[in-house]
Amino acid sequence: MVPIDQDIEILYVWQGICSALAMNTLSSKQAVSWLEGRRRRAWDLHQQGWSQPRIAAALGVTHSAVSQWLQRAATGGVDALRAHSAPGPGPRLTSAQLAQLPALLAAGAAAWGFRGPVWTRRVAQVIYEQFGVRYHPRHVGRLLAQLGWTVQKPIRQATQRDEAAIAAWLTQEWPALKKRPRGKDGPLSG
């Protein structure tokens, strides 16, 4: 039997932790490790002979939570009480399909009916046509990076751009514009 003073000490510690959580002073890592520590403390108290209702009251949890923790520790050992991150959704493309993707993309944009060499956003359409899997166009960049490909960004230039006319303007017109006065009464003032 654990002395009453130790029960009171546990309750004081529990109240301090609850107030820290209420004030958001614990980081998410500290909160996860704290939750794991609470499960381990429940196991330790059980090993010392505490009853489940008493453990639940001391730690401020429900009887069913203590029961689940103790059952998990009894079947899987103390390591079963460790915190685990959520696994998240699995990949939509299988590894075999992902391995086929570079060969499909190597054919180029024209092979898939797209004009111009910049077609990163349209890769999602190719994936859907070939494998029946829908991806958001922004996620395609992650897939391409996983395959070692870079995301293509279009160059913001006019398609009718005349480099010879631009060079002539820079050598003939621009120097004359640069020499004009910019004062208050100058010809460029508005």
N, CA, C and O atoms as a DFTB+ gen file, in Angstrom:
760 C
 N C O
     1  1       0.847      -1.180       0.000
     2  2       0.000       0.000       0.000
     3  2       0.893       1.244       0.000
     4  3       1.858       1.317       0.761
     5  1       0.572       2.213      -0.848
     6  2       1.339       3.444      -0.967
     7  2       0.792       4.449       0.040
     8  3      -0.425       4.585       0.164
     9  1       1.654       5.152       0.758
    10  2       1.173       6.124       1.738
    11  2       0.339       7.224       1.089
    12  3       0.487       7.507      -0.100
    13  1      -0.535       7.837       1.875
    14  2      -1.428       8.885       1.389
    15  2      -0.629      10.091       0.909
    16  3      -1.033      10.755      -0.046
    17  1       0.503      10.388       1.558
    18  2       1.327      11.528       1.135
    19  2       1.758      11.388      -0.321
    20  3       1.807      12.374      -1.057
    21  1       2.072      10.157      -0.738
    22  2       2.496       9.941      -2.124
    23  2       1.311      10.161      -3.069
    24  3       1.495      10.685      -4.168
    25  1       0.100       9.769      -2.662
    26  2      -1.097      10.040      -3.467
    27  2      -1.269      11.537      -3.684
    28  3      -1.552      11.981      -4.797
    29  1      -1.101      12.301      -2.634
    30  2      -1.269      13.750      -2.710
    31  2      -0.193      14.347      -3.616
    32  3      -0.469      15.258      -4.396
    33  1       1.022      13.836      -3.514
    34  2       2.115      14.325      -4.363
    35  2       1.801      14.057      -5.835
    36  3       2.031      14.917      -6.685
    37  1       1.280      12.877      -6.135
    38  2       0.937      12.545      -7.517
    39  2      -0.144      13.489      -8.031
    40  3      -0.083      13.948      -9.171
    41  1      -1.125      13.774      -7.196
    42  2      -2.193      14.683      -7.606
    43  2      -1.664      16.083      -7.850
    44  3      -2.098      16.743      -8.794
    45  1      -0.727      16.560      -7.017
    46  2      -0.137      17.875      -7.237
    47  2       0.632      17.929      -8.561
    48  3       0.541      18.907      -9.302
    49  1       1.382      16.872      -8.844
    50  2       2.121      16.803     -10.116
    51  2       1.133      16.813     -11.274
    52  3       1.331      17.523     -12.260
    53  1       0.065      16.021     -11.152
    54  2      -0.950      15.958     -12.196
    55  2      -1.598      17.319     -12.421
    56  3      -1.809      17.720     -13.566
    57  1      -1.917      18.033     -11.346
    58  2      -2.523      19.352     -11.479
    59  2      -1.568      20.327     -12.163
    60  3      -2.004      21.158     -12.960
    61  1      -0.292      20.239     -11.867
    62  2       0.699      21.107     -12.510
    63  2       0.803      20.836     -13.994
    64  3       0.923      21.765     -14.792
    65  1       0.759      19.579     -14.367
    66  2       0.831      19.222     -15.785
    67  2      -0.419      19.689     -16.507
    68  3      -0.336      20.216     -17.616
    69  1      -1.576      19.500     -15.886
    70  2      -2.829      19.940     -16.505
    71  2      -2.836      21.445     -16.713
    72  3      -3.286      21.923     -17.754
    73  1      -2.346      22.195     -15.740
    74  2      -2.329      23.643     -15.904
    75  2      -1.334      24.054     -16.982
    76  3      -1.573      25.022     -17.704
    77  1      -0.217      23.330     -17.102
    78  2       0.741      23.631     -18.179
    79  2       0.112      23.362     -19.539
    80  3       0.317      24.125     -20.483
    81  1      -0.659      22.274     -19.641
    82  2      -1.328      21.980     -20.906
    83  2      -2.394      23.036     -21.207
    84  3      -2.552      23.452     -22.355
    85  1      -3.117      23.466     -20.184
    86  2      -4.168      24.465     -20.378
    87  2      -3.577      25.790     -20.844
    88  3      -4.218      26.516     -21.604
    89  1      -2.376      26.112     -20.404
    90  2      -1.741      27.366     -20.797
    91  2      -0.894      27.195     -22.051
    92  3      -0.236      28.141     -22.482
    93  1      -0.901      25.985     -22.651
    94  2      -0.144      25.692     -23.872
    95  2       1.347      25.973     -23.714
    96  3       1.982      26.480     -24.639
    97  1       1.909      25.649     -22.555
    98  2       3.329      25.898     -22.354
    99  2       4.170      24.688     -22.742
   100  3       5.394      24.792     -22.821
   101  1       3.538      23.547     -22.985
   102  2       4.279      22.363     -23.426
   103  2       4.299      22.330     -24.946
   104  3       3.292      22.617     -25.592
   105  1       5.449      21.977     -25.517
   106  2       5.510      21.817     -26.963
   107  2       4.838      20.497     -27.326
   108  3       4.516      19.695     -26.449
   109  1       4.629      20.276     -28.622
   110  2       3.962      19.043     -29.041
   111  2       4.821      17.823     -28.722
   112  3       4.293      16.770     -28.364
   113  1       6.150      17.957     -28.850
   114  2       7.036      16.836     -28.501
   115  2       6.964      16.538     -27.007
   116  3       6.925      15.378     -26.595
   117  1       6.945      17.605     -26.197
   118  2       6.852      17.404     -24.757
   119  2       5.512      16.777     -24.394
   120  3       5.444      15.929     -23.504
   121  1       4.449      17.187     -25.074
   122  2       3.131      16.634     -24.782
   123  2       3.086      15.156     -25.126
   124  3       2.521      14.366     -24.370
   125  1       3.679      14.763     -26.267
   126  2       3.696      13.354     -26.654
   127  2       4.516      12.551     -25.654
   128  3       4.092      11.478     -25.225
   129  1       5.695      13.063     -25.278
   130  2       6.523      12.326     -24.319
   131  2       5.855      12.305     -22.952
   132  3       6.012      11.344     -22.199
   133  1       5.108      13.362     -22.626
   134  2       4.390      13.391     -21.360
   135  2       3.284      12.344     -21.347
   136  3       3.084      11.665     -20.340
   137  1       2.564      12.208     -22.463
   138  2       1.502      11.204     -22.549
   139  2       2.085       9.796     -22.438
   140  3       1.516       8.926     -21.780
   141  1       3.217       9.590     -23.085
   142  2       3.890       8.295     -22.970
   143  2       4.328       8.055     -21.529
   144  3       4.184       6.950     -21.008
   145  1       4.858       9.082     -20.893
   146  2       5.273       8.961     -19.499
   147  2       4.107       8.648     -18.588
   148  3       4.253       7.906     -17.616
   149  1       2.953       9.209     -18.896
   150  2       1.771       8.926     -18.093
   151  2       1.369       7.460     -18.222
   152  3       0.987       6.833     -17.234
   153  1       1.451       6.914     -19.424
   154  2       1.130       5.492     -19.614
   155  2       2.131       4.612     -18.869
   156  3       1.755       3.624     -18.238
   157  1       3.410       4.982     -18.951
   158  2       4.431       4.209     -18.232
   159  2       4.246       4.315     -16.715
   160  3       4.464       3.346     -15.989
   161  1       3.841       5.506     -16.242
   162  2       3.593       5.672     -14.808
   163  2       2.425       4.792     -14.358
   164  3       2.456       4.234     -13.261
   165  1       1.405       4.669     -15.196
   166  2       0.277       3.788     -14.870
   167  2       0.759       2.349     -14.730
   168  3       0.324       1.632     -13.829
   169  1       1.650       1.926     -15.611
   170  2       2.189       0.553     -15.533
   171  2       3.011       0.380     -14.257
   172  3       2.902      -0.639     -13.576
   173  1       3.836       1.384     -13.938
   174  2       4.643       1.312     -12.713
   175  2       3.755       1.221     -11.470
   176  3       4.020       0.422     -10.572
   177  1       2.715       2.030     -11.422
   178  2       1.807       1.993     -10.270
   179  2       1.087       0.645     -10.192
   180  3       0.833       0.137      -9.100
   181  1       0.762       0.074     -11.340
   182  2       0.127      -1.255     -11.357
   183  2       1.098      -2.307     -10.812
   184  3       0.700      -3.216     -10.083
   185  1       2.378      -2.170     -11.179
   186  2       3.388      -3.115     -10.685
   187  2       3.575      -2.986      -9.174
   188  3       3.966      -3.947      -8.512
   189  1       3.296      -1.808      -8.631
   190  2       3.409      -1.578      -7.190
   191  2       2.164      -2.047      -6.437
   192  3       2.115      -1.971      -5.210
   193  1       1.164      -2.528      -7.165
   194  2      -0.022      -3.063      -6.516
   195  2      -1.209      -2.131      -6.461
   196  3      -2.190      -2.432      -5.782
   197  1      -1.153      -1.005      -7.155
   198  2      -2.276      -0.084      -7.154
   199  2      -3.426      -0.681      -7.965
   200  3      -3.194      -1.427      -8.916
   201  1      -4.644      -0.357      -7.598
   202  2      -5.817      -0.810      -8.351
   203  2      -6.042       0.134      -9.530
   204  3      -5.572       1.272      -9.532
   205  1      -6.767      -0.360     -10.528
   206  2      -7.024       0.459     -11.709
   207  2      -7.798       1.740     -11.392
   208  3      -7.444       2.799     -11.910
   209  1      -8.851       1.680     -10.552
   210  2      -9.548       2.939     -10.234
   211  2      -8.652       3.951      -9.535
   212  3      -8.770       5.155      -9.766
   213  1      -7.764       3.470      -8.687
   214  2      -6.860       4.370      -7.962
   215  2      -5.844       4.996      -8.924
   216  3      -5.528       6.181      -8.819
   217  1      -5.335       4.187      -9.864
   218  2      -4.408       4.715     -10.877
   219  2      -5.119       5.767     -11.723
   220  3      -4.561       6.829     -11.999
   221  1      -6.354       5.469     -12.133
   222  2      -7.124       6.404     -12.956
   223  2      -7.331       7.722     -12.229
   224  3      -7.206       8.792     -12.826
   225  1      -7.648       7.648     -10.938
   226  2      -7.869       8.868     -10.157
   227  2      -6.567       9.646      -9.990
   228  3      -6.563      10.874     -10.077
   229  1      -5.472       8.946      -9.754
   230  2      -4.189       9.618      -9.540
   231  2      -3.687      10.305     -10.804
   232  3      -3.085      11.376     -10.737
   233  1      -3.936       9.685     -11.958
   234  2      -3.440      10.244     -13.218
   235  2      -4.470      11.108     -13.937
   236  3      -4.156      11.750     -14.940
   237  1      -5.695      11.123     -13.426
   238  2      -6.723      11.966     -14.041
   239  2      -7.232      11.444     -15.358
   240  3      -7.545      12.228     -16.254
   241  1      -7.325      10.123     -15.498
   242  2      -7.822       9.515     -16.729
   243  2      -8.986       8.593     -16.383
   244  3      -9.317       8.404     -15.213
   245  1      -9.592       8.033     -17.397
   246  2     -10.715       7.125     -17.174
   247  2     -10.208       5.732     -16.832
   248  3      -9.055       5.386     -17.092
   249  1     -11.100       4.939     -16.241
   250  2     -10.748       3.558     -15.902
   251  2     -10.467       2.756     -17.168
   252  3      -9.572       1.911     -17.187
   253  1     -11.233       3.023     -18.225
   254  2     -11.031       2.262     -19.468
   255  2      -9.669       2.568     -20.094
   256  3      -9.049       1.686     -20.688
   257  1      -9.201       3.814     -19.964
   258  2      -7.873       4.147     -20.509
   259  2      -6.796       3.366     -19.769
   260  3      -5.888       2.809     -20.385
   261  1      -6.901       3.329     -18.458
   262  2      -5.918       2.577     -17.662
   263  2      -5.987       1.104     -18.029
   264  3      -4.954       0.448     -18.162
   265  1      -7.194       0.582     -18.193
   266  2      -7.364      -0.824     -18.557
   267  2      -6.702      -1.129     -19.898
   268  3      -6.030      -2.150     -20.044
   269  1      -6.892      -0.246     -20.873
   270  2      -6.288      -0.447     -22.199
   271  2      -4.764      -0.394     -22.116
   272  3      -4.077      -1.208     -22.733
   273  1      -4.241       0.560     -21.358
   274  2      -2.785       0.675     -21.226
   275  2      -2.197      -0.571     -20.589
   276  3      -1.192      -1.103     -21.061
   277  1      -2.821      -1.033     -19.522
   278  2      -2.297      -2.199     -18.805
   279  2      -2.390      -3.449     -19.669
   280  3      -1.491      -4.290     -19.647
   281  1      -3.470      -3.573     -20.426
   282  2      -3.610      -4.723     -21.316
   283  2      -2.548      -4.678     -22.408
   284  3      -1.950      -5.699     -22.746
   285  1      -2.316      -3.484     -22.958
   286  2      -1.288      -3.330     -23.998
   287  2       0.093      -3.670     -23.453
   288  3       0.875      -4.340     -24.128
   289  1       0.405      -3.213     -22.233
   290  2       1.707      -3.488     -21.622
   291  2       1.838      -4.964     -21.269
   292  3       2.928      -5.527     -21.364
   293  1       0.746      -5.594     -20.864
   294  2       0.799      -7.008     -20.506
   295  2       1.052      -7.882     -21.724
   296  3       1.762      -8.883     -21.626
   297  1       0.486      -7.525     -22.865
   298  2       0.664      -8.358     -24.068
   299  2       1.927      -7.994     -24.843
   300  3       2.602      -8.882     -25.363
   301  1       2.261      -6.699     -24.932
   302  2       3.396      -6.284     -25.757
   303  2       4.592      -5.782     -24.987
   304  3       5.584      -5.370     -25.589
   305  1       4.523      -5.805     -23.669
   306  2       5.624      -5.279     -22.869
   307  2       5.527      -3.769     -22.730
   308  3       4.630      -3.134     -23.284
   309  1       6.460      -3.212     -21.987
   310  2       6.445      -1.772     -21.718
   311  2       6.647      -0.970     -23.005
   312  3       6.171       0.161     -23.105
   313  1       7.344      -1.537     -23.985
   314  2       7.554      -0.824     -25.250
   315  2       6.251      -0.582     -26.002
   316  3       6.184       0.306     -26.851
   317  1       5.213      -1.364     -25.699
   318  2       3.917      -1.165     -26.343
   319  2       3.267       0.142     -25.895
   320  3       2.307       0.598     -26.517
   321  1       3.775       0.744     -24.833
   322  2       3.227       2.005     -24.330
   323  2       3.887       3.222     -24.973
   324  3       3.507       4.359     -24.692
   325  1       4.869       2.987     -25.829
   326  2       5.571       4.099     -26.484
   327  2       4.636       4.852     -27.419
   328  3       3.668       4.293     -27.935
   329  1       4.937       6.115     -27.627
   330  2       4.157       6.946     -28.549
   331  2       4.539       6.597     -29.978
   332  3       5.716       6.412     -30.287
   333  1       3.545       6.509     -30.840
   334  2       3.770       6.212     -32.258
   335  2       3.146       7.324     -33.083
   336  3       2.067       7.822     -32.761
   337  1       3.828       7.703     -34.143
   338  2       3.272       8.724     -35.016
   339  2       2.223       8.084     -35.922
   340  3       2.272       6.886     -36.203
   341  1       1.293       8.887     -36.365
   342  2       0.255       8.393     -37.259
   343  2       0.892       8.025     -38.597
   344  3       1.713       8.789     -39.104
   345  1       0.545       6.888     -39.179
   346  2       1.209       6.455     -40.401
   347  2       0.848       7.282     -41.627
   348  3       1.664       7.382     -42.544
   349  1      -0.329       7.872     -41.681
   350  2      -0.745       8.641     -42.844
   351  2      -1.209       7.727     -43.959
   352  3      -1.082       6.507     -43.855
   353  1      -1.740       8.297     -45.015
   354  2      -2.242       7.464     -46.113
   355  2      -1.089       6.845     -46.894
   356  3       0.006       7.403     -46.965
   357  1      -1.353       5.705     -47.466
   358  2      -0.343       5.029     -48.284
   359  2      -0.237       5.668     -49.654
   360  3      -1.112       6.442     -50.042
   361  1       0.814       5.360     -50.391
   362  2       0.960       5.937     -51.733
   363  2      -0.108       5.395     -52.671
   364  3      -0.496       4.231     -52.574
   365  1      -0.575       6.229     -53.567
   366  2      -1.601       5.808     -54.521
   367  2      -1.020       5.001     -55.660
   368  3      -1.654       4.069     -56.156
   369  1       0.188       5.356     -56.077
   370  2       0.868       4.595     -57.127
   371  2       1.678       3.480     -56.484
   372  3       2.330       3.687     -55.461
   373  1       1.633       2.311     -57.082
   374  2       2.469       1.222     -56.585
   375  2       3.917       1.515     -56.964
   376  3       4.183       2.394     -57.784
   377  1       4.834       0.788     -56.376
   378  2       6.247       1.013     -56.710
   379  2       6.527       0.659     -58.168
   380  3       7.378       1.282     -58.803
   381  1       5.821      -0.333     -58.700
   382  2       6.005      -0.698     -60.106
   383  2       5.516       0.423     -61.022
   384  3       6.162       0.740     -62.020
   385  1       4.371       1.023     -60.678
   386  2       3.851       2.129     -61.485
   387  2       4.772       3.336     -61.396
   388  3       5.001       4.023     -62.391
   389  1       5.294       3.592     -60.220
   390  2       6.203       4.719     -60.036
   391  2       7.485       4.499     -60.837
   392  3       8.070       5.453     -61.352
   393  1       7.918       3.252     -60.942
   394  2       9.113       2.933     -61.726
   395  2       8.859       3.126     -63.219
   396  3       9.798       3.423     -63.957
   397  1       7.614       2.966     -63.689
   398  2       7.279       3.153     -65.105
   399  2       7.190       4.634     -65.487
   400  3       7.354       4.987     -66.655
   401  1       6.934       5.484     -64.513
   402  2       6.692       6.896     -64.786
   403  2       7.848       7.606     -65.500
   404  3       7.577       8.366     -66.430
   405  1       9.117       7.409     -65.128
   406  2      10.190       8.106     -65.861
   407  2      10.224       7.764     -67.354
   408  3      10.507       8.630     -68.182
   409  1       9.940       6.517     -67.695
   410  2       9.936       6.145     -69.112
   411  2       8.798       6.839     -69.851
   412  3       8.964       7.258     -70.997
   413  1       7.643       6.961     -69.198
   414  2       6.513       7.654     -69.815
   415  2       6.827       9.129     -70.021
   416  3       6.485       9.707     -71.053
   417  1       7.477       9.731     -69.038
   418  2       7.799      11.152     -69.138
   419  2       8.940      11.415     -70.118
   420  3       9.010      12.491     -70.711
   421  1       9.820      10.457     -70.289
   422  2      10.950      10.628     -71.208
   423  2      10.472      10.752     -72.650
   424  3      11.190      11.287     -73.495
   425  1       9.276      10.269     -72.938
   426  2       8.743      10.386     -74.295
   427  2       8.501      11.843     -74.673
   428  3       8.467      12.182     -75.856
   429  1       8.333      12.700     -73.677
   430  2       8.165      14.128     -73.938
   431  2       6.715      14.542     -73.977
   432  3       5.807      13.712     -74.027
   433  1       6.520      15.845     -73.951
   434  2       5.174      16.405     -73.904
   435  2       4.414      16.170     -75.199
   436  3       3.207      15.929     -75.173
   437  1       5.106      16.238     -76.329
   438  2       4.440      16.074     -77.627
   439  2       3.840      14.678     -77.772
   440  3       2.804      14.517     -78.417
   441  1       4.471      13.679     -77.188
   442  2       3.960      12.303     -77.278
   443  2       2.614      12.167     -76.575
   444  3       1.843      11.257     -76.879
   445  1       2.335      13.052     -75.652
   446  2       1.070      13.000     -74.909
   447  2       0.078      14.055     -75.383
   448  3      -0.982      14.237     -74.786
   449  1       0.436      14.752     -76.471
   450  2      -0.492      15.708     -77.050
   451  2      -0.418      17.101     -76.452
   452  3      -1.342      17.895     -76.625
   453  1       0.668      17.411     -75.751
   454  2       0.818      18.736     -75.160
   455  2       1.768      19.561     -76.010
   456  3       2.763      19.050     -76.524
   457  1       1.448      20.849     -76.155
   458  2       2.320      21.750     -76.905
   459  2       3.376      22.305     -75.981
   460  3       3.078      22.662     -74.841
   461  1       4.576      22.381     -76.442
   462  2       5.670      22.973     -75.680
   463  2       6.300      21.989     -74.713
   464  3       5.671      21.013     -74.305
   465  1       7.563      22.258     -74.346
   466  2       8.283      21.323     -73.479
   467  2       7.930      21.439     -71.993
   468  3       8.315      20.574     -71.206
   469  1       7.205      22.489     -71.592
   470  2       6.877      22.689     -70.186
   471  2       5.509      22.063     -69.926
   472  3       4.483      22.579     -70.368
   473  1       5.513      20.959     -69.212
   474  2       4.248      20.254     -69.009
   475  2       4.148      19.583     -67.653
   476  3       3.427      18.596     -67.508
   477  1       4.853      20.094     -66.662
   478  2       4.857      19.503     -65.331
   479  2       3.447      19.383     -64.767
   480  3       3.086      18.342     -64.218
   481  1       2.654      20.431     -64.896
   482  2       1.289      20.396     -64.352
   483  2       0.428      19.359     -65.069
   484  3      -0.532      18.845     -64.496
   485  1       0.761      19.058     -66.294
   486  2      -0.041      18.114     -67.071
   487  2       0.347      16.664     -66.801
   488  3      -0.311      15.747     -67.290
   489  1       1.402      16.450     -66.032
   490  2       1.827      15.090     -65.692
   491  2       0.728      14.387     -64.908
   492  3       0.572      13.172     -65.029
   493  1      -0.028      15.118     -64.115
   494  2      -1.134      14.532     -63.364
   495  2      -2.140      13.898     -64.314
   496  3      -2.707      12.848     -64.009
   497  1      -2.364      14.522     -65.455
   498  2      -3.291      13.969     -66.443
   499  2      -2.725      12.695     -67.050
   500  3      -3.462      11.735     -67.273
   501  1      -1.430      12.675     -67.318
   502  2      -0.787      11.473     -67.861
   503  2      -0.886      10.323     -66.854
   504  3      -1.178       9.188     -67.230
   505  1      -0.643      10.621     -65.577
   506  2      -0.736       9.591     -64.534
   507  2      -2.147       9.031     -64.482
   508  3      -2.334       7.823     -64.335
   509  1      -3.140       9.905     -64.601
   510  2      -4.521       9.429     -64.554
   511  2      -4.845       8.560     -65.768
   512  3      -5.489       7.519     -65.636
   513  1      -4.394       8.993     -66.960
   514  2      -4.678       8.229     -68.178
   515  2      -4.009       6.856     -68.156
   516  3      -4.594       5.872     -68.608
   517  1      -2.787       6.788     -67.633
   518  2      -2.038       5.525     -67.659
   519  2      -2.398       4.585     -66.515
   520  3      -2.498       3.373     -66.709
   521  1      -2.594       5.151     -65.311
   522  2      -2.752       4.305     -64.130
   523  2      -4.110       4.437     -63.444
   524  3      -4.423       3.665     -62.538
   525  1      -4.922       5.414     -63.871
   526  2      -6.223       5.601     -63.250
   527  2      -6.148       6.187     -61.844
   528  3      -7.078       6.031     -61.053
   529  1      -5.050       6.856     -61.536
   530  2      -4.839       7.441     -60.212
   531  2      -4.834       8.949     -60.353
   532  3      -4.108       9.504     -61.178
   533  1      -5.651       9.612     -59.541
   534  2      -5.711      11.075     -59.593
   535  2      -4.781      11.691     -58.549
   536  3      -4.785      11.300     -57.382
   537  1      -3.996      12.649     -58.992
   538  2      -3.137      13.443     -58.110
   539  2      -3.420      14.904     -58.363
   540  3      -3.710      15.314     -59.487
   541  1      -3.330      15.689     -57.296
   542  2      -3.426      17.130     -57.453
   543  2      -2.179      17.586     -58.197
   544  3      -1.090      17.072     -57.941
   545  1      -2.315      18.545     -59.114
   546  2      -1.137      18.981     -59.875
   547  2       0.027      19.440     -59.003
   548  3       1.184      19.293     -59.397
   549  1      -0.257      19.989     -57.830
   550  2       0.843      20.435     -56.963
   551  2       1.594      19.256     -56.355
   552  3       2.778      19.369     -56.040
   553  1       0.911      18.126     -56.189
   554  2       1.586      16.961     -55.622
   555  2       2.494      16.296     -56.643
   556  3       3.417      15.565     -56.283
   557  1       2.230      16.551     -57.909
   558  2       3.064      15.969     -58.966
   559  2       4.513      16.405     -58.800
   560  3       5.428      15.633     -59.087
   561  1       4.729      17.632     -58.341
   562  2       6.100      18.107     -58.103
   563  2       6.828      17.248     -57.092
   564  3       8.024      16.999     -57.245
   565  1       6.120      16.780     -56.040
   566  2       6.740      15.892     -55.049
   567  2       7.098      14.547     -55.669
   568  3       8.161      13.987     -55.399
   569  1       6.196      14.038     -56.503
   570  2       6.486      12.765     -57.177
   571  2       7.709      12.896     -58.085
   572  3       8.580      12.027     -58.107
   573  1       7.754      13.998     -58.830
   574  2       8.891      14.204     -59.731
   575  2      10.193      14.343     -58.948
   576  3      11.230      13.831     -59.370
   577  1      10.143      15.030     -57.815
   578  2      11.343      15.167     -56.981
   579  2      11.767      13.808     -56.439
   580  3      12.962      13.529     -56.337
   581  1      10.809      12.966     -56.092
   582  2      11.113      11.622     -55.604
   583  2      11.810      10.802     -56.676
   584  3      12.632       9.939     -56.368
   585  1      11.480      11.072     -57.950
   586  2      12.105      10.362     -59.065
   587  2      13.395      11.016     -59.533
   588  3      14.075      10.489     -60.415
   589  1      13.741      12.170     -58.945
   590  2      14.956      12.869     -59.334
   591  2      14.746      13.865     -60.464
   592  3      15.717      14.372     -61.025
   593  1      13.512      14.151     -60.805
   594  2      13.188      15.120     -61.843
   595  2      12.938      16.464     -61.187
   596  3      12.576      16.530     -60.012
   597  1      13.132      17.539     -61.946
   598  2      12.861      18.867     -61.411
   599  2      11.551      19.386     -61.996
   600  3      11.154      19.023     -63.103
   601  1      10.903      20.234     -61.231
   602  2       9.663      20.846     -61.686
   603  2      10.005      21.910     -62.712
   604  3      10.911      22.718     -62.506
   605  1       9.271      21.906     -63.824
   606  2       9.521      22.892     -64.870
   607  2       8.606      24.083     -64.666
   608  3       7.410      23.931     -64.415
   609  1       9.179      25.263     -64.775
   610  2       8.390      26.481     -64.672
   611  2       8.483      27.222     -65.998
   612  3       9.570      27.345     -66.563
   613  1       7.367      27.712     -66.496
   614  2       7.408      28.401     -67.789
   615  2       8.166      29.722     -67.689
   616  3       8.132      30.403     -66.664
   617  1       8.842      30.062     -68.768
   618  2       9.544      31.336     -68.855
   619  2       8.519      32.387     -69.224
   620  3       7.758      32.205     -70.174
   621  1       8.489      33.467     -68.495
   622  2       7.494      34.516     -68.724
   623  2       7.991      35.466     -69.808
   624  3       8.435      36.573     -69.506
   625  1       7.919      35.040     -71.067
   626  2       8.308      35.878     -72.192
   627  2       7.273      35.730     -73.296
   628  3       6.603      34.703     -73.406
   629  1       7.155      36.748     -74.092
   630  2       6.237      36.696     -75.220
   631  2       6.751      35.707     -76.256
   632  3       7.955      35.607     -76.489
   633  1       5.835      34.982     -76.871
   634  2       6.249      34.005     -77.892
   635  2       6.700      34.713     -79.169
   636  3       7.458      34.138     -79.951
   637  1       6.244      35.966     -79.400
   638  2       6.610      36.717     -80.602
   639  2       7.873      37.547     -80.384
   640  3       8.159      38.434     -81.189
   641  1       8.612      37.297     -79.356
   642  2       9.775      38.098     -78.991
   643  2      10.810      38.087     -80.128
   644  3      11.185      37.027     -80.629
   645  1      11.261      39.282     -80.524
   646  2      12.249      39.430     -81.594
   647  2      13.552      39.921     -80.970
   648  3      13.679      41.098     -80.633
   649  1      14.495      39.038     -80.820
   650  2      15.763      39.362     -80.156
   651  2      16.553      40.424     -80.923
   652  3      17.205      41.265     -80.305
   653  1      16.506      40.400     -82.259
   654  2      17.247      41.386     -83.060
   655  2      16.674      42.790     -82.849
   656  3      17.425      43.760     -82.745
   657  1      15.351      42.896     -82.788
   658  2      14.720      44.202     -82.579
   659  2      15.020      44.724     -81.174
   660  3      15.204      45.927     -80.988
   661  1      15.070      43.840     -80.196
   662  2      15.385      44.243     -78.825
   663  2      16.821      44.753     -78.740
   664  3      17.082      45.778     -78.111
   665  1      17.752      44.037     -79.372
   666  2      19.160      44.450     -79.357
   667  2      19.330      45.808     -80.050
   668  3      20.090      46.651     -79.574
   669  1      18.634      46.024     -81.162
   670  2      18.721      47.303     -81.873
   671  2      18.160      48.431     -81.006
   672  3      18.742      49.514     -80.951
   673  1      17.052      48.192     -80.339
   674  2      16.454      49.222     -79.482
   675  2      17.400      49.575     -78.331
   676  3      17.550      50.747     -77.983
   677  1      18.041      48.553     -77.742
   678  2      18.960      48.800     -76.633
   679  2      20.184      49.604     -77.067
   680  3      20.692      50.414     -76.291
   681  1      20.660      49.396     -78.284
   682  2      21.863      50.111     -78.743
   683  2      21.538      51.486     -79.328
   684  3      22.375      52.385     -79.245
   685  1      20.346      51.683     -79.920
   686  2      20.037      52.942     -80.591
   687  2      19.090      53.823     -79.768
   688  3      19.411      54.985     -79.515
   689  1      17.975      53.320     -79.359
   690  2      16.952      54.130     -78.704
   691  2      17.257      54.385     -77.223
   692  3      17.123      55.511     -76.743
   693  1      17.658      53.362     -76.521
   694  2      17.847      53.474     -75.073
   695  2      18.904      54.510     -74.685
   696  3      18.655      55.302     -73.777
   697  1      20.069      54.538     -75.330
   698  2      21.049      55.571     -74.945
   699  2      20.509      56.993     -75.118
   700  3      20.827      57.878     -74.324
   701  1      19.697      57.211     -76.149
   702  2      19.132      58.550     -76.361
   703  2      18.135      58.893     -75.260
   704  3      18.076      60.041     -74.819
   705  1      17.362      57.930     -74.819
   706  2      16.415      58.154     -73.730
   707  2      17.137      58.389     -72.404
   708  3      16.677      59.164     -71.566
   709  1      18.251      57.726     -72.228
   710  2      19.012      57.870     -71.001
   711  2      19.612      59.263     -70.863
   712  3      19.752      59.764     -69.747
   713  1      19.970      59.900     -71.983
   714  2      20.627      61.195     -71.958
   715  2      19.664      62.334     -71.680
   716  3      20.115      63.404     -71.269
   717  1      18.376      62.168     -71.879
   718  2      17.408      63.249     -71.684
   719  2      17.333      63.645     -70.219
   720  3      17.502      62.808     -69.333
   721  1      17.080      64.922     -69.969
   722  2      16.993      65.378     -68.578
   723  2      15.711      64.858     -67.923
   724  3      14.686      64.682     -68.581
   725  1      15.794      64.623     -66.638
   726  2      14.638      64.132     -65.882
   727  2      14.113      65.188     -64.924
   728  3      13.370      64.862     -63.998
   729  1      14.466      66.391     -65.118
   730  2      14.039      67.457     -64.214
   731  2      12.554      67.714     -64.266
   732  3      11.804      67.040     -64.972
   733  1      12.152      68.704     -63.501
   734  2      10.736      69.051     -63.414
   735  2      10.179      69.522     -64.743
   736  3       9.018      69.262     -65.060
   737  1      11.009      70.223     -65.534
   738  2      10.561      70.759     -66.807
   739  2      11.007      69.920     -68.004
   740  3      10.823      70.329     -69.151
   741  1      11.581      68.768     -67.748
   742  2      12.086      67.916     -68.827
   743  2      10.965      67.282     -69.618
   744  3       9.818      67.254     -69.173
   745  1      11.301      66.764     -70.809
   746  2      10.287      66.203     -71.699
   747  2       9.648      64.904     -71.141
   748  3       8.570      64.517     -71.593
   749  1      10.282      64.246     -70.193
   750  2       9.711      62.990     -69.665
   751  2       8.873      63.220     -68.429
   752  3       8.324      62.266     -67.876
   753  1       8.757      64.453     -67.980
   754  2       7.975      64.690     -66.759
   755  2       6.487      64.613     -67.102
   756  3       6.080      64.907     -68.226
   757  1       5.695      64.219     -66.127
   758  2       4.288      64.011     -66.424
   759  2       3.451      64.943     -65.721
   760  3       2.229      64.903     -65.861
